[in-house]
Amino acid sequence: MYISAIHTTQHKGGNTIDIIISSNTSKPIYDQIATQIKAMIMSGELQTGTPLPSMRELAKSTHVSVITVKTAYENLQRDGFIETTVGRGSFVSAQNKDFVQEEQQRRAEEHLQQAADIGRTYNIPVDTLVDMLKIFYQGED
């Protein structure tokens, strides 16, 4: 069964945030929310200092529990993407672009390590793996 919904939240700060919740994934809802907000921050769609919807506002617009949104916001704060102040709300933090780049590079390294392990295990030549990476990187099918 595939259920997906786009929830647009317009909050006091005037910004709108579109969150897509899908039940066709094993990814928890709080992780879906956090991942999408991270992507908006990293793309520049949400700038430093931009207020996020309150936990209650986002929970209401996405039809999920406030606890689910709280978990997403806590994860975003732990990872340095947002800052939350009691009584003021949550805002996009002044993030270090180098930190974001380093985090993404670390994630890529994990995937490349897996590819290298598979290549060694099944005797796939490194040149073939490099050619496949180039194709994926350049976006060719």
C-alpha positions as CSV (number, residue, x, y, z in Angstrom):
1,M,0.0,0.0,0.0
2,Y,1.4,3.4,-1.0
3,I,0.3,6.5,0.8
4,S,2.2,9.7,0.4
5,A,1.1,13.2,1.4
6,I,2.6,16.6,0.9
7,H,2.0,18.9,3.9
8,T,2.6,22.6,3.5
9,T,3.1,24.5,6.7
10,Q,3.0,28.2,6.8
11,H,3.9,29.6,10.2
12,K,4.3,32.8,12.1
13,G,7.6,33.5,10.4
14,G,5.8,33.6,7.1
15,N,7.8,30.8,5.5
16,T,6.2,27.8,4.0
17,I,7.7,24.3,4.4
18,D,6.6,21.4,2.3
19,I,7.0,18.0,4.0
20,I,6.2,14.7,2.3
21,I,5.3,11.9,4.5
22,S,5.3,8.4,3.0
23,S,4.1,5.2,4.5
24,N,5.7,3.3,1.6
25,T,9.1,3.3,3.3
26,S,10.7,1.7,6.3
27,K,12.1,5.1,7.3
28,P,10.5,6.4,10.5
29,I,8.4,9.6,10.1
30,Y,10.6,11.6,12.4
31,D,13.6,10.7,10.1
32,Q,11.6,11.6,7.0
33,I,10.9,15.1,8.5
34,A,14.5,15.6,9.6
35,T,15.9,14.5,6.3
36,Q,13.7,16.9,4.3
37,I,14.5,19.9,6.6
38,K,18.2,19.1,6.3
39,A,17.9,19.0,2.5
40,M,16.1,22.4,2.6
41,I,18.9,23.9,4.8
42,M,21.7,22.4,2.7
43,S,20.2,23.6,-0.6
44,G,19.8,27.1,0.8
45,E,16.0,27.0,0.7
46,L,16.1,27.7,4.4
47,Q,18.7,30.3,5.4
48,T,20.5,30.9,8.6
49,G,18.1,32.4,11.2
50,T,15.0,31.2,9.4
51,P,12.3,30.2,12.0
52,L,10.9,26.8,11.7
53,P,7.2,26.0,12.4
54,S,6.6,25.2,16.1
55,M,6.4,21.5,16.9
56,R,2.7,21.8,17.4
57,E,2.2,23.6,14.0
58,L,4.2,21.0,12.1
59,A,2.6,18.1,13.9
60,K,-0.9,19.5,13.1
61,S,-0.1,20.1,9.4
62,T,1.5,16.7,8.9
63,H,-1.0,14.8,11.0
64,V,1.6,13.2,13.2
65,S,2.3,13.3,16.9
66,V,4.1,16.2,18.5
67,I,6.5,13.7,19.9
68,T,7.4,12.6,16.4
69,V,8.2,16.2,15.4
70,K,10.1,16.7,18.7
71,T,12.3,13.8,17.9
72,A,13.0,15.2,14.4
73,Y,13.9,18.6,15.8
74,E,16.1,17.0,18.5
75,N,18.0,15.1,15.8
76,L,18.3,18.3,13.7
77,Q,19.6,20.2,16.8
78,R,22.0,17.3,17.7
79,D,23.4,17.4,14.1
80,G,23.9,21.2,14.3
81,F,21.2,22.2,11.7
82,I,18.9,24.0,14.0
83,E,18.9,25.8,17.4
84,T,16.0,25.7,19.7
85,T,15.3,28.2,22.5
86,V,12.5,27.7,25.0
87,G,9.9,30.4,24.4
88,R,11.3,31.5,21.1
89,G,11.2,28.4,18.9
90,S,13.5,26.7,16.5
91,F,15.7,28.4,13.9
92,V,18.1,27.4,11.3
93,S,21.6,27.6,12.9
94,A,24.6,29.4,11.4
95,Q,26.0,26.2,10.1
96,N,29.5,25.6,9.0
97,K,29.6,24.7,5.3
98,D,32.8,22.7,5.8
99,F,31.0,20.6,8.4
100,V,28.2,19.8,6.0
101,Q,30.7,19.0,3.2
102,E,32.7,16.8,5.5
103,E,29.5,14.9,6.6
104,Q,28.4,14.3,3.1
105,Q,32.0,13.2,2.1
106,R,31.9,10.7,5.0
107,R,28.6,9.3,3.8
108,A,30.0,8.9,0.3
109,E,33.1,7.2,1.7
110,E,30.9,4.6,3.5
111,H,29.1,3.8,0.2
112,L,32.4,3.7,-1.8
113,Q,33.8,1.3,0.9
114,Q,30.8,-1.0,0.3
115,A,31.3,-0.9,-3.4
116,A,35.0,-1.7,-3.0
117,D,34.2,-4.6,-0.8
118,I,31.7,-6.0,-3.3
119,G,34.2,-5.5,-6.1
120,R,36.9,-7.4,-4.3
121,T,34.5,-10.2,-3.2
122,Y,33.2,-10.7,-6.8
123,N,36.3,-9.9,-8.7
124,I,34.9,-6.8,-10.4
125,P,37.8,-4.8,-11.8
126,V,38.5,-1.4,-10.2
127,D,38.4,0.2,-13.6
128,T,34.8,-1.1,-14.0
129,L,33.8,0.3,-10.6
130,V,35.4,3.7,-11.5
131,D,33.5,3.8,-14.8
132,M,30.3,3.0,-13.1
133,L,30.9,5.8,-10.5
134,K,31.6,8.3,-13.3
135,I,28.3,7.3,-15.0
136,F,26.4,7.8,-11.8
137,Y,28.2,11.0,-11.0
138,Q,27.5,12.5,-14.4
139,G,23.8,11.5,-14.2
140,E,23.8,9.3,-17.2
141,D,21.5,6.3,-17.3
